Amino acid sequence: MAFWDGTRWVPESSIKARADTRPGRSPSAGLIMLIALLTLALTAVPVFAGKGGNGKGGAGKPGGGGNLTLMVLDPDDGGANFGEQVTFEVSTTATDQPMVQVDCYQAGAHVYWASAGFYASYPWPWATNFTLRSSYWTGGAANCTATLYMFDGRRYQNLTSIAFDVAA
């Protein structure tokens, strides 16, 4: 079979040979680049969420515009313990799509991070419960910070944050 290349009829065999021998061209290179960019974009969201960026307060400092209250879901002693679940009571007038990120540290090492949306259309409504453990945090006490933040269409902005301790 032959194909028109814009100037003449070319046999199919020569088109395949020419396409396969072009240097530096791989049909999967574009796909690999797309996957890499998507992976970077998806993993960057939690990282930037805790950084702030509105000039009104960095991570761990209140930026105004909301209230955040810790609620322990497994209260055996009234406080948060390793392995238990917590959630947050959230209120803000700054956005109709508030997000909460939780970061926990043991001896300066970042051992837990999770983020969830606290609004009705959030795709994972069950994700508003944070289980205080991870593959990096297998036991013991930790110091944690919960940050209420929003995305304004250009960047993430911290609204307020609270610190809480998790017992072993």
N, C-alpha and C positions, 0 to 999 in steps of 0.2 A: 504494500500500500504506500502511497506517496502523499506528502503534505505540502501545501503552499507556504513558503517561508516569507512571503511578501514580495519576492522578486522572481521566484522560479519554483517548480515542483521538485521536491527533494524526497528520495526514498526513506522510508521509516528507519531502516537500519543505520543510515548515516546520522539521523537526528539523535537516536539513542546513543550512538558512539560519541557524538560531539557533546551531548549533555553530560555523559559520564566522565569525560576527560577534561572538563573545565577545571583548572587549578583553583583550589581554595573554596570550592563550592560543594556543599553537602546538602542534600535535601532535608536532613534532620538538624542542620545547624540553626535554622530559624526556630524550630520547635524547642531545641535545647535552650536557646536564648530566652524564649517566651516563658518557659518553665522556671528558669533562673530568676527572671524579673518578677514573676508572680510570687515565687517563694520569698524573695526579698521583701516585696510589698506586704505580704501577709505576716511575716515575722517582725517587721519594723513597727507595726501598730502598737503592740504592748510596750515596746522599748520607748517610743516617743510619748506614749500616754503618760508615763510617770515623770517626764522631763519638763512638762509645762511649756512655756514659750510665750506667754502673754506679757511677761515683764512684771506681773503682779505677784509672783511667788513661784519658786521652783518646787521640786518634789519635796514633800514633807512640810511645806509652808502653805498656809492658807492663802488663796487667791481671791476669796470672796465669792458670793453668789450662790451659796448652797449650804445645806445642813446634812450631816452624815452621822448616823448613829449605829454602833455595833450591836448586833443581836446574836447571841450564842444560841444555836439550835439544839445543842445537847447539854443543857446546863446541869451538870451533876454537882458542881461546886460554885456556880455563879460566874465563873470566868472561862475564858477560852483555854482549851488544853490541846496538846498535840493530837492529831487524828480526828478531832471533832469538826463539826460543820458550823460555819457562821454565815450570816447574811447582813444586810445593812438596810436601815430605813433611810431613804433618800428623799430630799426635797430641794428643788431649785426652780427659779424662774428664768435662769439663764438659757435653758434649752429644754426641748421636749424629748430629747434623747440622751439622758444622763448615763454616764458609764462609771464604773468603779473598778479600780485596779488595786490589788493587794500584793504587797511585796514584803517578804520576811527574810530576816538575817540571823545567822548564828555566828558569833565571833567575827563579824565583818563579812562573812561569805553570804552571797545572795542565794538562798536555798529554796525560795518559793516565789512564784509570780503567777498571777491569774487576773483576768479582766472579764467583765460581763456588763451587758446593757441592762439598765433598770427602767425599761419602758415596754409597753404592750407589744409592739411589733418586733422586738428583738428576736432574731431567728432561733435562739436557744433559751427559752424562758426558764428551764430548769437550771441554767448555769449561774443563777444569782445566788446559789449556795456554794460557798467556798470550803472545800475540805482541806484542813490544815495539815498537809503532808505532801511530799513529793519524792521522786527518786533521789533528789539531792538532800532531802530532809527526811531522814528515817527515824528520828526520835529526838527528844530533848526539847528544851525551851527555846524560844525565839522572840525577837523583837520585830513587830510588824507595823506597817503603815498602810492605811487604806486611803486612796485618793479619789475624790469625786472629780471627774473631768468631762470635757465635751469636745467635739470636733466642730469648728466653726466654718468648715468648707475649705480652709487653707491650712490650718494647724490645730494641734491639740492644745487645750487650755485647761489648767488646773483650776478648779473652783474652790475646793477646800480639802483638807486631809485630817486624819486622826491617827494617832499612834496607839497601839495596844500590845500588850505582852501576851504570849502564849506559854502556858506552863507545860512542863514535861508530863 
